[in-house]
Amino acid sequence: MMPITGIIITLDEAENISDCIASLRPVCDEIIVVDSGSRDNTVAIAEREGASVIYQPYLGDGPQKAFAVPRARNDWILALDADERLEEDAVAAIRSLPLEDPDKAYRFNRRNFAGQHWIKAAGFYPDPVTRLYNRTTSGYLPKKAHSSVQAPQVLDTKGHIRHFTYRDLSHWVIRIDQLSSRDAWAMKQRGKKPSRCRPTWHALSALLRKLILKGGLFQGADGMTVAVTTAFHAYMKYAKLNELYEKERSDHSGQA
């Protein structure tokens, strides 16, 4: 197997970082953590576990995940979020790969959990994500929110990534608040304009997509939970985008 560098981006991930690094160890001979200013023990734990830590203020999803790539000693890169783990079948799949063709990137199915509850409804599984790629041909798109790996060719593996998405339903709501703020910031950074109609339109669209197109209407409580929370997230990120512009106008008028 060719040598692989694991890359993790973090912010206040003391609860997660040790297990994330441990899951990468069987397939990575180098692990780099890009931290954007953790106030907990994330950095100390990562260094204790043998990872190299680089400080970088948050640049947005894609740029942050790409930041450490030029600093890696290997061309093959395996990217995980701190709340993700390689499962045993993913480790076995990676070990079986020849990694001889730099044009090929590799995709894994992701299991998303709320607490100990694996949520499969409304598109939450198989949730395929491309995470293993060669930096000479491939990499994360420079999107500030919800970026993904662009590669000449993407192949599926039978391996899984376990994603501890939310500790419980309360944490789910907290994360929607955090992520919708980040999404609003990212949209404003790329020049997205405010709109009175857009929050409602995107919320309704998300609700119908999850309930009808993704089958959530027929998947019980999990299906409804995914649909409602997705719609809430969509509404809040566009409402917060409007709010950012309102605050900007208010600041400018106050300085006049």
N, C-alpha and C positions, 0 to 999 in steps of 0.2 A: 504494500500500500504506500502511495506517495505521502510525504509529510503534509500535515494540514495545520493551519493556524485557526483557532477558535476566537471569535470576536463577540463581545457582549457589551451593550450600552447600558448604563445604569444611572439611576438617581434615587437615592434612599431605598436601596434594595438589600438591606442587611439580612432580612428574613429569607431571601431567596438565593443570594449570590453563591454561597458555599455549595449548595446542591446543584446549581447550574454548572459551576466549574467542574464538580465531580463527575457530572454526566458527560462532559466533553473529554475528560482525561483519557478514556480508553482509545480515542481516535485522534487526538490532537497532541502534538509535541510542543505546541506553544499556545498560550491563551493570553489575549489582550483584553483588558477592560477599559472602556472609554467612559469616564465618569464626568457628569455635568454639574458637579458641586454637591455631592451628598452631604447631608448634615448628620447622618447616623454613622454606623461603623462599616459601611459598605467597603470603603477603600482598604481599611485595615484588614478586614476579613479576606478580601480578594488577594491582597499581598501575602497574607498568611498562607493562603491556599496555593501560592506559587504563581499567580497571574501577574503580568506586567500591567500597571495602571497608568493611564494617560488622562490628564485633566483637560477637558474641552467644554466650554460653555455650550449649551444646547444650540445646535445649528438647524434643527429640523430632522425628521425621521431618516430620510435617505442620506443627506450629508453627514449626519452623526454616525450612521452605520458604516459609511465609507471612509470616515476620517482615519481610522487606524490601518486601513488596507495597505497604503504605501509603506507603513512601518513594520509590516509583517515580514518574517524571513522566508515564508513559504508562499507559493503562488496559489495553492488551493486554500480557499477560505470557507469556514463553516460558521455561519452567523446564528446566534440564538439571542432571544430576549432573556432577561434575568429570571423571569417567571416561567421559563420553559426548561424542559429536560429532554435529553435523548432517551428514548426507551430502548430496551435491550434489542428489539428487532431493528431499530435504526442503527445501533452500533454494529450489529451483524451485517446489515446491508452495506454500510460504509466500508467495513473491512473487506467486503467481497468485491468492491469496485476497483477496477484497474487504474482509474484516474490517469489514463494515457492521452486522452483527447481533450485539450483545453476548451474546445467549442461546446462541450457537454456540461450542463449544470444538472443538479439533481433535486427532485421534489419529494417531500415527505407529507404524509397525512397527519393532521394535528388533532389531538383530542383536547377539547376545551372543557374545563371543570369550573364549577361554582362550589367551593368547598370540596367535598368528596364526591359530589354528584357530577357525573359525566353527562354533558348536555349534547345531544345528537340532533335535536330538532331544528327545523327552519334554516338549514344550511350551516349549522355549527359543526357538522361532520359530513364528509371527511376533511373539509377546510384545507385543501392542499397548499403548501407553501414551499417555495424554492429557497434553499438555504446553503447548499454546497455548490461552490462555483470556482472557476479559475479566474484570477484577477486580470490575466493578460487579455481576456476576451469578454469578460462579463463583469457585472457589478450592479449595485443599487442605483436606481434612477434618482436624480436629484430633486425628488419631491419632498416637501417639508412635512407632509402627513401621509401615512399609509403607503409608503414606498414599497417597491418590490424589485427583485433581481431581474435584470434584462440579460439574456444570454442567447447565443445563436441557436442552441438546441437545448430543450429541457426534457429530461427523462424521469419517469416516475420510479420510485423505489417502493418496497413493501414496508418500509420502516415508519415509525410513528414518533412524533414529538408530543410530549405531554405538556399542556399549557394550563397552569394554575391561574386562570383568568381572573377569578374573583374568589375572595375568602368566603363570602356569603352574599345574600341579596342586598344587604345594606352596603357592603363594599362595592357591589355592582353599580349602585346609584352614585356612590362617591367617585368611582372611576369614570362614569359618564360625565360627571361634572368636570373632572380633571381633563379628560381627553377632549371634550367638546371645547374647552377653553384653548387647548393646544391646537385643535383643528381650526378654530376661528382665527387664531394668530397666524397659522400657516396660510389660510386663505387670504388674509389681508396682506401678508408678505408678498404673495404672488399677484396682488392687484385685484382680487375679487371685490366687486362693488356691493354695497348694501341693497337690500330689497325687502319691502314690507310683505310681499307675497311668498317669498322663497322659504321661510321657515315652515309655514303651513303646508305648502306644496310638497316639500321634501319629506316632511313627517308622514303625510298621507301616502306618498309614494312608497316609502320604506315599509309602512304598515301593510299595505296591500301586497308588496313584493314578498314579504316574509310569510304572510298568512296564506296567500293564494299560490304564487309562483314557487315558493319554497315549501309549501305544504303545511305550514305551522297551524293552520286552522284544524287540521286533522291529527295533530300530534300532542294533544292534551295540554297540560299546564305548561310544560316546557316550551311548546310551540307558541303559546300566547305570551309567555314571559319574554322570549327572544323577540317576538314581533313588537311588543309594546316598548321594550327598552331600546330597540333599534330605532323606532319612530321617535322616542324621546330624545335620543342622542342626536338624530338628524335635526329635530326642531331646535334643540339648544345650541348646536354649533352655528346655525345660521342666525338665530336670535342674538347670540353673543357677537357674531360678526357685525350685525347692525349696532350693537351696543358699543363696540370698539370705535366705530365711526362717530357715533353720538358723543362719546367721550372726547374724541379728537376735535370735533367741532366746538364742544364746550370749552376745551382748553384753549383753542385758538381765539374764541370770542372773549374769553377771560383775559387774554394777553393783549387784546386790542385796546 
